[in-house]
Amino acid sequence: MTGALRYMAPEAEVFSFTSLLYQLLAHQKPFAWMNAEQFLAEVPVCRGGTRCPLGKAWPAELRALITAGWAADPESRPDIGKVAESLEELAAKLGASASPSTLPPRRHRAGIA
């Protein structure tokens, strides 16, 4: 169960999706510093408790999207269609101006930038 636990929210696919997006950017599992027991004790994680630190080098739009997807109030989170739209807009923007300095740096399990 620990494999899926870090991506689950009782009420929203957006929380899970933005947790996966975090993992892709950070190159580590969300809440990696917690074991399953600690995570379950922090169930308020899904309701506005502990959050993972976001990389300062990540594009501001991605940081904002993840933050919105982790909103304490599930009703405040964007719907999955808006998330997809935001990612498409960002991909188009980065596609036109992507360079190594504008992309999140790759970390080898050391954490985030």
VEXNU-399499 format. One record per residue: residue in three letters; z, y, x of N, C-alpha, C in turn. Coordinates in steps of 0.1 Angstrom, whole numbers, plus 5000, padded with zeros to 4 digits. Layout:
% VEXNU-399499
+---------+------+------+------+-------+-------+-------+------+------+------+
: residuo : n_c3 : n_c2 : n_c1 : ca_c3 : ca_c2 : ca_c1 : c_c3 : c_c2 : c_c1 :
+---------+------+------+------+-------+-------+-------+------+------+------+
:     ALA :    Z :    Y :    X :     Z :     Y :     X :    Z :    Y :    X :
...
+---------+------+------+------+-------+-------+-------+------+------+------+
% end
This chain:
% VEXNU-399499
+---------+------+------+------+-------+-------+-------+------+------+------+
: residuo : n_c3 : n_c2 : n_c1 : ca_c3 : ca_c2 : ca_c1 : c_c3 : c_c2 : c_c1 :
+---------+------+------+------+-------+-------+-------+------+------+------+
:     MET : 5000 : 4988 : 5008 :  5000 :  5000 :  5000 : 5000 : 5013 : 5009 :
:     THR : 5004 : 5012 : 5021 :  5005 :  5024 :  5029 : 4992 : 5030 : 5032 :
:     GLY : 4981 : 5022 : 5032 :  4968 :  5027 :  5035 : 4963 : 5038 : 5024 :
:     ALA : 4966 : 5035 : 5012 :  4962 :  5044 :  5001 : 4972 : 5054 : 4997 :
:     LEU : 4985 : 5052 : 5001 :  4996 :  5060 :  4996 : 4994 : 5075 : 5000 :
:     ARG : 4989 : 5078 : 5012 :  4988 :  5091 :  5016 : 4977 : 5099 : 5009 :
:     TYR : 4969 : 5092 : 5001 :  4958 :  5099 :  4995 : 4960 : 5100 : 4980 :
:     MET : 4971 : 5095 : 4975 :  4973 :  5094 :  4961 : 4981 : 5106 : 4955 :
:     ALA : 4977 : 5110 : 4944 :  4984 :  5120 :  4936 : 4985 : 5115 : 4922 :
:     PRO : 4996 : 5116 : 4916 :  4998 :  5110 :  4903 : 4987 : 5115 : 4893 :
:     GLU : 4981 : 5127 : 4895 :  4973 :  5132 :  4884 : 4960 : 5138 : 4888 :
:     ALA : 4956 : 5137 : 4901 :  4944 :  5144 :  4905 : 4936 : 5137 : 4916 :
:     GLU : 4923 : 5136 : 4913 :  4914 :  5132 :  4924 : 4911 : 5142 : 4934 :
:     VAL : 4913 : 5155 : 4931 :  4911 :  5166 :  4940 : 4921 : 5166 : 4951 :
:     PHE : 4934 : 5163 : 4948 :  4944 :  5162 :  4958 : 4940 : 5151 : 4968 :
:     SER : 4936 : 5140 : 4963 :  4932 :  5128 :  4972 : 4919 : 5132 : 4980 :
:     PHE : 4909 : 5138 : 4974 :  4897 :  5142 :  4981 : 4900 : 5151 : 4992 :
:     THR : 4908 : 5162 : 4989 :  4911 :  5171 :  5000 : 4920 : 5165 : 5011 :
:     SER : 4928 : 5155 : 5007 :  4935 :  5148 :  5018 : 4926 : 5140 : 5027 :
:     LEU : 4915 : 5134 : 5021 :  4905 :  5128 :  5029 : 4898 : 5138 : 5038 :
:     LEU : 4894 : 5149 : 5032 :  4888 :  5160 :  5039 : 4897 : 5164 : 5051 :
:     TYR : 4910 : 5166 : 5049 :  4919 :  5169 :  5060 : 4918 : 5158 : 5071 :
:     GLN : 4918 : 5146 : 5067 :  4917 :  5135 :  5077 : 4904 : 5136 : 5086 :
:     LEU : 4893 : 5139 : 5079 :  4881 :  5140 :  5086 : 4881 : 5152 : 5096 :
:     LEU : 4888 : 5163 : 5093 :  4888 :  5174 :  5102 : 4899 : 5173 : 5112 :
:     ALA : 4910 : 5167 : 5109 :  4922 :  5166 :  5118 : 4921 : 5154 : 5127 :
:     HIS : 4913 : 5144 : 5123 :  4912 :  5132 :  5130 : 4926 : 5125 : 5131 :
:     GLN : 4933 : 5126 : 5120 :  4946 :  5119 :  5118 : 4948 : 5118 : 5103 :
:     LYS : 4956 : 5108 : 5099 :  4960 :  5106 :  5085 : 4968 : 5118 : 5080 :
:     PRO : 4967 : 5122 : 5068 :  4976 :  5132 :  5062 : 4990 : 5127 : 5063 :
:     PHE : 4999 : 5135 : 5066 :  5014 :  5132 :  5066 : 5016 : 5120 : 5076 :
:     ALA : 5009 : 5120 : 5087 :  5010 :  5109 :  5097 : 5024 : 5108 : 5103 :
:     TRP : 5031 : 5119 : 5103 :  5045 :  5118 :  5109 : 5055 : 5112 : 5100 :
:     MET : 5051 : 5108 : 5087 :  5060 :  5102 :  5078 : 5056 : 5087 : 5077 :
:     ASN : 5067 : 5079 : 5076 :  5064 :  5065 :  5072 : 5063 : 5064 : 5057 :
:     ALA : 5060 : 5052 : 5052 :  5059 :  5051 :  5037 : 5072 : 5055 : 5030 :
:     GLU : 5083 : 5051 : 5035 :  5096 :  5054 :  5028 : 5098 : 5069 : 5028 :
:     GLN : 5096 : 5076 : 5039 :  5097 :  5090 :  5039 : 5088 : 5097 : 5030 :
:     PHE : 5076 : 5092 : 5029 :  5066 :  5098 :  5020 : 5070 : 5096 : 5006 :
:     LEU : 5074 : 5084 : 5002 :  5079 :  5082 :  4988 : 5091 : 5091 : 4985 :
:     ALA : 5100 : 5093 : 4995 :  5111 :  5102 :  4992 : 5107 : 5116 : 4990 :
:     GLU : 5095 : 5119 : 4995 :  5090 :  5133 :  4994 : 5079 : 5134 : 4983 :
:     VAL : 5081 : 5126 : 4973 :  5071 :  5126 :  4962 : 5067 : 5140 : 4958 :
:     PRO : 5076 : 5150 : 4959 :  5072 :  5164 :  4956 : 5061 : 5169 : 4965 :
:     VAL : 5057 : 5161 : 4975 :  5045 :  5165 :  4984 : 5034 : 5168 : 4974 :
:     CYS : 5032 : 5160 : 4964 :  5020 :  5162 :  4955 : 5023 : 5174 : 4946 :
:     ARG : 5035 : 5178 : 4945 :  5038 :  5189 :  4936 : 5043 : 5202 : 4943 :
:     GLY : 5038 : 5204 : 4955 :  5041 :  5216 :  4962 : 5051 : 5215 : 4973 :
:     GLY : 5054 : 5203 : 4977 :  5064 :  5202 :  4988 : 5057 : 5203 : 5001 :
:     THR : 5060 : 5194 : 5010 :  5055 :  5194 :  5024 : 5040 : 5194 : 5024 :
:     ARG : 5034 : 5202 : 5033 :  5019 :  5202 :  5035 : 5016 : 5199 : 5049 :
:     CYS : 5005 : 5194 : 5052 :  5000 :  5192 :  5066 : 4995 : 5205 : 5071 :
:     PRO : 4998 : 5208 : 5084 :  4993 :  5220 :  5090 : 4977 : 5220 : 5091 :
:     LEU : 4971 : 5231 : 5089 :  4957 :  5232 :  5089 : 4952 : 5238 : 5102 :
:     GLY : 4942 : 5233 : 5108 :  4937 :  5238 :  5121 : 4933 : 5253 : 5120 :
:     LYS : 4937 : 5260 : 5130 :  4933 :  5274 :  5130 : 4919 : 5276 : 5133 :
:     ALA : 4913 : 5267 : 5140 :  4899 :  5268 :  5144 : 4889 : 5263 : 5133 :
:     TRP : 4895 : 5257 : 5122 :  4886 :  5253 :  5111 : 4881 : 5265 : 5104 :
:     PRO : 4869 : 5264 : 5098 :  4864 :  5275 :  5090 : 4873 : 5279 : 5079 :
:     ALA : 4875 : 5292 : 5077 :  4884 :  5297 :  5067 : 4881 : 5291 : 5053 :
:     GLU : 4868 : 5289 : 5050 :  4865 :  5283 :  5037 : 4870 : 5269 : 5036 :
:     LEU : 4870 : 5261 : 5046 :  4876 :  5248 :  5045 : 4891 : 5248 : 5044 :
:     ARG : 4897 : 5257 : 5051 :  4912 :  5258 :  5050 : 4916 : 5262 : 5036 :
:     ALA : 4908 : 5272 : 5030 :  4911 :  5276 :  5016 : 4908 : 5265 : 5006 :
:     LEU : 4898 : 5257 : 5008 :  4895 :  5246 :  4999 : 4906 : 5236 : 4999 :
:     ILE : 4910 : 5232 : 5011 :  4921 :  5222 :  5012 : 4934 : 5227 : 5006 :
:     THR : 4937 : 5240 : 5009 :  4949 :  5246 :  5003 : 4948 : 5246 : 4988 :
:     ALA : 4937 : 5249 : 4982 :  4935 :  5250 :  4968 : 4936 : 5235 : 4962 :
:     GLY : 4931 : 5225 : 4969 :  4932 :  5212 :  4965 : 4946 : 5206 : 4965 :
:     TRP : 4954 : 5212 : 4973 :  4968 :  5208 :  4974 : 4978 : 5217 : 4966 :
:     ALA : 4972 : 5225 : 4957 :  4981 :  5234 :  4949 : 4992 : 5226 : 4942 :
:     ALA : 5004 : 5232 : 4941 :  5015 :  5226 :  4935 : 5012 : 5222 : 4920 :
:     ASP : 5006 : 5231 : 4913 :  5003 :  5229 :  4899 : 4989 : 5223 : 4898 :
:     PRO : 4988 : 5210 : 4894 :  4975 :  5204 :  4893 : 4965 : 5212 : 4885 :
:     GLU : 4969 : 5219 : 4875 :  4960 :  5228 :  4867 : 4954 : 5239 : 4875 :
:     SER : 4960 : 5242 : 4886 :  4955 :  5253 :  4895 : 4945 : 5248 : 4905 :
:     ARG : 4944 : 5235 : 4907 :  4935 :  5229 :  4916 : 4921 : 5231 : 4911 :
:     PRO : 4911 : 5233 : 4920 :  4897 :  5233 :  4915 : 4893 : 5220 : 4910 :
:     ASP : 4883 : 5219 : 4901 :  4878 :  5206 :  4896 : 4869 : 5201 : 4907 :
:     ILE : 4866 : 5188 : 4907 :  4858 :  5182 :  4918 : 4844 : 5187 : 4919 :
:     GLY : 4839 : 5192 : 4908 :  4826 :  5199 :  4908 : 4826 : 5212 : 4916 :
:     LYS : 4837 : 5219 : 4915 :  4838 :  5232 :  4922 : 4840 : 5228 : 4937 :
:     VAL : 4847 : 5218 : 4940 :  4849 :  5214 :  4954 : 4836 : 5210 : 4960 :
:     ALA : 4828 : 5202 : 4953 :  4815 :  5198 :  4958 : 4806 : 5211 : 4960 :
:     GLU : 4806 : 5220 : 4951 :  4798 :  5232 :  4952 : 4803 : 5240 : 4964 :
:     SER : 4815 : 5241 : 4966 :  4821 :  5249 :  4978 : 4816 : 5242 : 4991 :
:     LEU : 4817 : 5229 : 4992 :  4812 :  5222 :  5004 : 4797 : 5223 : 5006 :
:     GLU : 4789 : 5223 : 4995 :  4775 :  5225 :  4997 : 4772 : 5239 : 5002 :
:     GLU : 4779 : 5249 : 4997 :  4777 :  5263 :  5002 : 4781 : 5264 : 5017 :
:     LEU : 4792 : 5258 : 5020 :  4797 :  5259 :  5034 : 4787 : 5251 : 5043 :
:     ALA : 4782 : 5240 : 5039 :  4772 :  5233 :  5047 : 4759 : 5241 : 5049 :
:     ALA : 4755 : 5248 : 5039 :  4743 :  5256 :  5040 : 4746 : 5268 : 5050 :
:     LYS : 4758 : 5273 : 5049 :  4762 :  5284 :  5058 : 4762 : 5280 : 5072 :
:     LEU : 4769 : 5268 : 5075 :  4770 :  5263 :  5088 : 4757 : 5258 : 5093 :
:     GLY : 4749 : 5252 : 5084 :  4736 :  5247 :  5089 : 4727 : 5258 : 5095 :
:     ALA : 4729 : 5270 : 5090 :  4721 :  5281 :  5095 : 4727 : 5287 : 5108 :
:     SER : 4740 : 5285 : 5110 :  4747 :  5292 :  5121 : 4756 : 5282 : 5129 :
:     ALA : 4754 : 5269 : 5127 :  4763 :  5260 :  5133 : 4761 : 5260 : 5148 :
:     SER : 4772 : 5261 : 5156 :  4772 :  5259 :  5170 : 4785 : 5253 : 5174 :
:     PRO : 4786 : 5248 : 5185 :  4799 :  5241 :  5189 : 4811 : 5250 : 5187 :
:     SER : 4810 : 5263 : 5188 :  4821 :  5272 :  5186 : 4825 : 5274 : 5171 :
:     THR : 4816 : 5271 : 5162 :  4819 :  5274 :  5148 : 4823 : 5261 : 5141 :
:     LEU : 4822 : 5250 : 5147 :  4826 :  5237 :  5141 : 4840 : 5233 : 5146 :
:     PRO : 4848 : 5226 : 5137 :  4861 :  5222 :  5141 : 4860 : 5213 : 5154 :
:     PRO : 4869 : 5215 : 5163 :  4869 :  5207 :  5175 : 4873 : 5193 : 5172 :
:     ARG : 4868 : 5184 : 5179 :  4871 :  5169 :  5177 : 4884 : 5167 : 5186 :
:     ARG : 4894 : 5161 : 5179 :  4906 :  5157 :  5187 : 4907 : 5142 : 5186 :
:     HIS : 4912 : 5136 : 5197 :  4914 :  5122 :  5198 : 4928 : 5119 : 5194 :
:     ARG : 4931 : 5117 : 5181 :  4944 :  5113 :  5176 : 4955 : 5122 : 5182 :
:     ALA : 4952 : 5133 : 5187 :  4963 :  5142 :  5192 : 4967 : 5152 : 5182 :
:     GLY : 4961 : 5153 : 5171 :  4965 :  5162 :  5161 : 4954 : 5172 : 5158 :
:     ILE : 4957 : 5184 : 5154 :  4947 :  5193 :  5150 : 4946 : 5205 : 5160 :
:     ALA : 4936 : 5212 : 5159 :  4934 :  5224 :  5168 : 4941 : 5235 : 5163 :
+---------+------+------+------+-------+-------+-------+------+------+------+
% end
